[in-house]
């Protein structure tokens, strides 16, 4: 029989003598496949985690800046920079970068796609008009987050229900306004 401990493999499921990864293929398809096609080498896991961690930092900064510009204009920009620093050191990135394997790639990519979905949701509902193309990107990113790890299904379902609720509410409000 094959055992995980014999080979030093981490976070695999042993079922009937076979090992199974429970991570989705999204990070491998979106990062490793194009890189392999151009270079015939695979991206090291630590570089993948670093790329997704930088992406998380960028999404977080974009969300903070969007909220500041549209809702809290009086807040100085240095507070946003401080918030970006907090995002960089208070999230999972330092822990994930310490030991980067397939497990950490899946977590960091899932967080990257989930934060990207939140950003597109905020942009899609900003103002009085629905931005359906932006909300389509939000849905795409939600699907990609689920494709990284199965446990992202719960926040993804919540975000999708929120999007649907807001769209239906906005459409109902438009119909009411047309009647009057």
TORKOL-4160 file (C-alpha; in steps of 0.2 Angstrom, whole numbers, padded with zeros to 4 digits, m for minus):
180
<pt num="1" X="0000" Y="0000" Z="0000"/>
<pt num="2" X="0005" Y="0018" Z="m0003"/>
<pt num="3" X="0006" Y="0029" Z="0012"/>
<pt num="4" X="0007" Y="0048" Z="0012"/>
<pt num="5" X="0021" Y="0047" Z="0026"/>
<pt num="6" X="0032" Y="0036" Z="0015"/>
<pt num="7" X="0033" Y="0049" Z="0002"/>
<pt num="8" X="0032" Y="0065" Z="0013"/>
<pt num="9" X="0017" Y="0071" Z="0003"/>
<pt num="10" X="0006" Y="0084" Z="0012"/>
<pt num="11" X="m0013" Y="0086" Z="0012"/>
<pt num="12" X="m0018" Y="0071" Z="0001"/>
<pt num="13" X="m0033" Y="0059" Z="0003"/>
<pt num="14" X="m0029" Y="0041" Z="0004"/>
<pt num="15" X="m0043" Y="0031" Z="m0003"/>
<pt num="16" X="m0042" Y="0012" Z="m0008"/>
<pt num="17" X="m0023" Y="0013" Z="m0009"/>
<pt num="18" X="m0023" Y="0028" Z="m0021"/>
<pt num="19" X="m0019" Y="0046" Z="m0016"/>
<pt num="20" X="m0030" Y="0060" Z="m0022"/>
<pt num="21" X="m0028" Y="0079" Z="m0022"/>
<pt num="22" X="m0043" Y="0088" Z="m0016"/>
<pt num="23" X="m0038" Y="0105" Z="m0024"/>
<pt num="24" X="m0045" Y="0111" Z="m0040"/>
<pt num="25" X="m0036" Y="0113" Z="m0056"/>
<pt num="26" X="m0038" Y="0132" Z="m0058"/>
<pt num="27" X="m0021" Y="0138" Z="m0052"/>
<pt num="28" X="m0012" Y="0125" Z="m0063"/>
<pt num="29" X="m0022" Y="0129" Z="m0078"/>
<pt num="30" X="m0021" Y="0148" Z="m0077"/>
<pt num="31" X="m0003" Y="0150" Z="m0071"/>
<pt num="32" X="0007" Y="0134" Z="m0075"/>
<pt num="33" X="m0001" Y="0129" Z="m0092"/>
<pt num="34" X="0003" Y="0146" Z="m0101"/>
<pt num="35" X="0020" Y="0146" Z="m0092"/>
<pt num="36" X="0024" Y="0128" Z="m0097"/>
<pt num="37" X="0019" Y="0131" Z="m0115"/>
<pt num="38" X="0031" Y="0146" Z="m0117"/>
<pt num="39" X="0046" Y="0139" Z="m0107"/>
<pt num="40" X="0043" Y="0120" Z="m0105"/>
<pt num="41" X="0046" Y="0122" Z="m0087"/>
<pt num="42" X="0033" Y="0123" Z="m0072"/>
<pt num="43" X="0032" Y="0138" Z="m0061"/>
<pt num="44" X="0038" Y="0134" Z="m0044"/>
<pt num="45" X="0025" Y="0134" Z="m0030"/>
<pt num="46" X="0033" Y="0148" Z="m0020"/>
<pt num="47" X="0032" Y="0159" Z="m0035"/>
<pt num="48" X="0014" Y="0155" Z="m0038"/>
<pt num="49" X="0010" Y="0159" Z="m0020"/>
<pt num="50" X="0020" Y="0175" Z="m0022"/>
<pt num="51" X="0010" Y="0180" Z="m0038"/>
<pt num="52" X="m0007" Y="0177" Z="m0030"/>
<pt num="53" X="m0001" Y="0186" Z="m0014"/>
<pt num="54" X="0003" Y="0201" Z="m0023"/>
<pt num="55" X="m0013" Y="0200" Z="m0032"/>
<pt num="56" X="m0022" Y="0199" Z="m0016"/>
<pt num="57" X="m0013" Y="0215" Z="m0010"/>
<pt num="58" X="m0018" Y="0224" Z="m0027"/>
<pt num="59" X="m0037" Y="0219" Z="m0025"/>
<pt num="60" X="m0037" Y="0224" Z="m0007"/>
<pt num="61" X="m0029" Y="0241" Z="m0012"/>
<pt num="62" X="m0042" Y="0243" Z="m0026"/>
<pt num="63" X="m0056" Y="0239" Z="m0014"/>
<pt num="64" X="m0050" Y="0251" Z="m0001"/>
<pt num="65" X="m0047" Y="0265" Z="m0013"/>
<pt num="66" X="m0064" Y="0263" Z="m0021"/>
<pt num="67" X="m0073" Y="0264" Z="m0005"/>
<pt num="68" X="m0063" Y="0279" Z="0000"/>
<pt num="69" X="m0066" Y="0288" Z="m0016"/>
<pt num="70" X="m0085" Y="0284" Z="m0017"/>
<pt num="71" X="m0090" Y="0285" Z="0001"/>
<pt num="72" X="m0076" Y="0293" Z="0012"/>
<pt num="73" X="m0068" Y="0307" Z="0002"/>
<pt num="74" X="m0062" Y="0316" Z="0018"/>
<pt num="75" X="m0051" Y="0301" Z="0023"/>
<pt num="76" X="m0033" Y="0305" Z="0018"/>
<pt num="77" X="m0023" Y="0294" Z="0006"/>
<pt num="78" X="m0010" Y="0289" Z="0019"/>
<pt num="79" X="m0024" Y="0279" Z="0028"/>
<pt num="80" X="m0027" Y="0269" Z="0012"/>
<pt num="81" X="m0008" Y="0265" Z="0011"/>
<pt num="82" X="m0008" Y="0260" Z="0030"/>
<pt num="83" X="m0023" Y="0249" Z="0026"/>
<pt num="84" X="m0014" Y="0241" Z="0011"/>
<pt num="85" X="0001" Y="0237" Z="0023"/>
<pt num="86" X="m0011" Y="0229" Z="0036"/>
<pt num="87" X="m0018" Y="0218" Z="0022"/>
<pt num="88" X="0000" Y="0213" Z="0017"/>
<pt num="89" X="0005" Y="0208" Z="0035"/>
<pt num="90" X="m0012" Y="0203" Z="0043"/>
<pt num="91" X="m0018" Y="0191" Z="0030"/>
<pt num="92" X="m0012" Y="0173" Z="0026"/>
<pt num="93" X="0002" Y="0179" Z="0014"/>
<pt num="94" X="0016" Y="0178" Z="0026"/>
<pt num="95" X="0011" Y="0161" Z="0033"/>
<pt num="96" X="0008" Y="0154" Z="0015"/>
<pt num="97" X="0025" Y="0161" Z="0009"/>
<pt num="98" X="0034" Y="0153" Z="0023"/>
<pt num="99" X="0031" Y="0135" Z="0016"/>
<pt num="100" X="0024" Y="0135" Z="m0002"/>
<pt num="101" X="0017" Y="0119" Z="m0009"/>
<pt num="102" X="0001" Y="0114" Z="m0018"/>
<pt num="103" X="m0009" Y="0117" Z="m0003"/>
<pt num="104" X="m0003" Y="0135" Z="m0001"/>
<pt num="105" X="m0005" Y="0138" Z="m0020"/>
<pt num="106" X="m0024" Y="0133" Z="m0019"/>
<pt num="107" X="m0027" Y="0144" Z="m0004"/>
<pt num="108" X="m0019" Y="0159" Z="m0011"/>
<pt num="109" X="m0027" Y="0158" Z="m0028"/>
<pt num="110" X="m0044" Y="0155" Z="m0020"/>
<pt num="111" X="m0042" Y="0171" Z="m0009"/>
<pt num="112" X="m0036" Y="0180" Z="m0025"/>
<pt num="113" X="m0051" Y="0176" Z="m0035"/>
<pt num="114" X="m0063" Y="0179" Z="m0020"/>
<pt num="115" X="m0056" Y="0196" Z="m0017"/>
<pt num="116" X="m0057" Y="0200" Z="m0036"/>
<pt num="117" X="m0075" Y="0194" Z="m0036"/>
<pt num="118" X="m0079" Y="0206" Z="m0021"/>
<pt num="119" X="m0070" Y="0220" Z="m0031"/>
<pt num="120" X="m0081" Y="0217" Z="m0046"/>
<pt num="121" X="m0096" Y="0216" Z="m0036"/>
<pt num="122" X="m0093" Y="0233" Z="m0028"/>
<pt num="123" X="m0089" Y="0241" Z="m0045"/>
<pt num="124" X="m0105" Y="0232" Z="m0053"/>
<pt num="125" X="m0117" Y="0240" Z="m0041"/>
<pt num="126" X="m0109" Y="0257" Z="m0039"/>
<pt num="127" X="m0120" Y="0271" Z="m0044"/>
<pt num="128" X="m0138" Y="0269" Z="m0050"/>
<pt num="129" X="m0135" Y="0259" Z="m0065"/>
<pt num="130" X="m0131" Y="0240" Z="m0065"/>
<pt num="131" X="m0115" Y="0236" Z="m0074"/>
<pt num="132" X="m0119" Y="0218" Z="m0080"/>
<pt num="133" X="m0102" Y="0216" Z="m0089"/>
<pt num="134" X="m0093" Y="0219" Z="m0072"/>
<pt num="135" X="m0105" Y="0208" Z="m0063"/>
<pt num="136" X="m0101" Y="0194" Z="m0076"/>
<pt num="137" X="m0083" Y="0196" Z="m0071"/>
<pt num="138" X="m0088" Y="0194" Z="m0053"/>
<pt num="139" X="m0097" Y="0178" Z="m0057"/>
<pt num="140" X="m0082" Y="0172" Z="m0067"/>
<pt num="141" X="m0070" Y="0175" Z="m0052"/>
<pt num="142" X="m0082" Y="0167" Z="m0040"/>
<pt num="143" X="m0082" Y="0151" Z="m0051"/>
<pt num="144" X="m0063" Y="0152" Z="m0052"/>
<pt num="145" X="m0062" Y="0153" Z="m0033"/>
<pt num="146" X="m0073" Y="0137" Z="m0032"/>
<pt num="147" X="m0061" Y="0129" Z="m0044"/>
<pt num="148" X="m0046" Y="0131" Z="m0033"/>
<pt num="149" X="m0053" Y="0123" Z="m0017"/>
<pt num="150" X="m0070" Y="0116" Z="m0013"/>
<pt num="151" X="m0072" Y="0125" Z="0003"/>
<pt num="152" X="m0074" Y="0142" Z="m0006"/>
<pt num="153" X="m0091" Y="0136" Z="m0012"/>
<pt num="154" X="m0099" Y="0143" Z="0004"/>
<pt num="155" X="m0093" Y="0161" Z="0002"/>
<pt num="156" X="m0096" Y="0159" Z="m0017"/>
<pt num="157" X="m0114" Y="0154" Z="m0014"/>
<pt num="158" X="m0117" Y="0169" Z="m0003"/>
<pt num="159" X="m0109" Y="0181" Z="m0015"/>
<pt num="160" X="m0120" Y="0174" Z="m0030"/>
<pt num="161" X="m0136" Y="0175" Z="m0019"/>
<pt num="162" X="m0131" Y="0193" Z="m0015"/>
<pt num="163" X="m0128" Y="0198" Z="m0033"/>
<pt num="164" X="m0145" Y="0190" Z="m0038"/>
<pt num="165" X="m0154" Y="0199" Z="m0024"/>
<pt num="166" X="m0147" Y="0215" Z="m0029"/>
<pt num="167" X="m0151" Y="0213" Z="m0047"/>
<pt num="168" X="m0169" Y="0208" Z="m0044"/>
<pt num="169" X="m0171" Y="0222" Z="m0031"/>
<pt num="170" X="m0164" Y="0235" Z="m0044"/>
<pt num="171" X="m0175" Y="0228" Z="m0058"/>
<pt num="172" X="m0191" Y="0228" Z="m0047"/>
<pt num="173" X="m0187" Y="0246" Z="m0042"/>
<pt num="174" X="m0185" Y="0251" Z="m0060"/>
<pt num="175" X="m0202" Y="0243" Z="m0064"/>
<pt num="176" X="m0210" Y="0253" Z="m0049"/>
<pt num="177" X="m0203" Y="0269" Z="m0055"/>
<pt num="178" X="m0209" Y="0266" Z="m0073"/>
<pt num="179" X="m0227" Y="0264" Z="m0066"/>
<pt num="180" X="m0227" Y="0281" Z="m0058"/>
